């Protein structure tokens, strides 16, 4: 049975009347998720929906039920996300667990987002909206998150992140002195653990947002959610990786820092400049060792791919960005 | 010695083939992989032309920095990484010289892997 048939069968049971699917498209989402967009129609109802499917449960970061629950908690807290209509953990429909949500119209491809924002002149507003959404996410009591949400070791997200990146730097196939220097900078400038751990999305950036002419419509891809330091989320969309060539625009390539910061503070977020800087360096180094990990996975045969091979030639970019960030 | 085309000329030919004829003939995710492959061929071309001099310059900088004029480049890089992992303070003049050296290396690597990327000089 095809995925399409399986979804129709599940919706038929949910809606209590025969449902057919039309205009099915597969969206280019992350490597671990299959996202299918479709029109669902029955005698009385029609809706454009999205199914987020985990075809291979072996490679999940977060289980589908927890991801769906976090998205619902975020939505309840005022964070724009595509509304979830149902979760199905029975693999007999589409070969793996999935949830079905609204399909929110708009741009997600980063360069198209930049073009749309440039045309509509909404860069600062979009940055403020993202800041505000992150602030609302961080205002939620982390104790309300399901126990299945990953938590940092010992409740110490700063030490935990540093440990992971140190292990990765030590495990590089050959030494990368710029990365070693970045690691040393992180150790020297280690901030205290945050006063309050919050639910972090961990990958809010240009590329994981749906944008319309009026601004932010939804934040996508919650599979990296966990408990952590609020400034980790705040710093991530401001790294150079997510500016897509518009380097002077710190936030996602479309705005300066100020409207973003104001948006975050207006929804209750507490901005900490030194901690922001630390997480921006951490995120840059972590991305660099991630690229190195892709090259290693290609070389040792775990994931042979020309794209992964090419990641090995991207370390120079990360070394350069890192050095700019930690200039003595 | 081989006749023309040179290695670099051949790589340019391969990249051109991938970017024009092959890219037109394929669809879907393979298009992305073909673009990546073409870019890698161009990187290798630049690496053949620029890599040896860059490696020589990096070795020279690290020899001065670590006061070791015998070791090869991989050994010097390993020694510098070990020095950075050692909690012993770096010392201001050493650190500044090392930073300049690392930045020069990053610029040379970028000239091979992503020309133009180092044109951006500030992130604050």
Boltz contact constraints between the chains, C-beta under 6 A:
constraints:
  - contact:
      token1: [A, 175]
      token2: [B, 77]
      max_distance: 6.0
  - contact:
      token1: [A, 175]
      token2: [B, 78]
      max_distance: 6.0
  - contact:
      token1: [A, 175]
      token2: [B, 81]
      max_distance: 6.0
  - contact:
      token1: [A, 177]
      token2: [B, 77]
      max_distance: 6.0
  - contact:
      token1: [A, 177]
      token2: [B, 80]
      max_distance: 6.0
  - contact:
      token1: [A, 177]
      token2: [B, 81]
      max_distance: 6.0
  - contact:
      token1: [A, 177]
      token2: [B, 102]
      max_distance: 6.0
  - contact:
      token1: [A, 178]
      token2: [B, 102]
      max_distance: 6.0
  - contact:
      token1: [A, 178]
      token2: [B, 106]
      max_distance: 6.0
  - contact:
      token1: [A, 180]
      token2: [B, 81]
      max_distance: 6.0
  - contact:
      token1: [A, 180]
      token2: [B, 84]
      max_distance: 6.0
  - contact:
      token1: [A, 181]
      token2: [B, 84]
      max_distance: 6.0
  - contact:
      token1: [A, 184]
      token2: [B, 84]
      max_distance: 6.0
  - contact:
      token1: [A, 247]
      token2: [B, 120]
      max_distance: 6.0
  - contact:
      token1: [A, 306]
      token2: [B, 33]
      max_distance: 6.0
  - contact:
      token1: [A, 306]
      token2: [B, 36]
      max_distance: 6.0
  - contact:
      token1: [A, 306]
      token2: [B, 37]
      max_distance: 6.0
  - contact:
      token1: [A, 307]
      token2: [B, 36]
      max_distance: 6.0
  - contact:
      token1: [A, 310]
      token2: [B, 36]
      max_distance: 6.0
  - contact:
      token1: [A, 310]
      token2: [B, 40]
      max_distance: 6.0
  - contact:
      token1: [A, 313]
      token2: [B, 43]
      max_distance: 6.0
  - contact:
      token1: [A, 313]
      token2: [B, 113]
      max_distance: 6.0
  - contact:
      token1: [A, 316]
      token2: [B, 109]
      max_distance: 6.0
  - contact:
      token1: [A, 316]
      token2: [B, 110]
      max_distance: 6.0
  - contact:
      token1: [A, 316]
      token2: [B, 113]
      max_distance: 6.0
  - contact:
      token1: [A, 317]
      token2: [B, 114]
      max_distance: 6.0
  - contact:
      token1: [A, 317]
      token2: [B, 117]
      max_distance: 6.0
  - contact:
      token1: [A, 319]
      token2: [B, 106]
      max_distance: 6.0
  - contact:
      token1: [A, 320]
      token2: [B, 106]
      max_distance: 6.0
  - contact:
      token1: [A, 320]
      token2: [B, 110]
      max_distance: 6.0
  - contact:
      token1: [A, 320]
      token2: [B, 118]
      max_distance: 6.0
  - contact:
      token1: [A, 323]
      token2: [B, 102]
      max_distance: 6.0
  - contact:
      token1: [A, 323]
      token2: [B, 103]
      max_distance: 6.0
  - contact:
      token1: [A, 323]
      token2: [B, 106]
      max_distance: 6.0
  - contact:
      token1: [A, 324]
      token2: [B, 123]
      max_distance: 6.0
  - contact:
      token1: [A, 325]
      token2: [B, 123]
      max_distance: 6.0
  - contact:
      token1: [A, 328]
      token2: [B, 95]
      max_distance: 6.0
  - contact:
      token1: [A, 328]
      token2: [B, 99]
      max_distance: 6.0
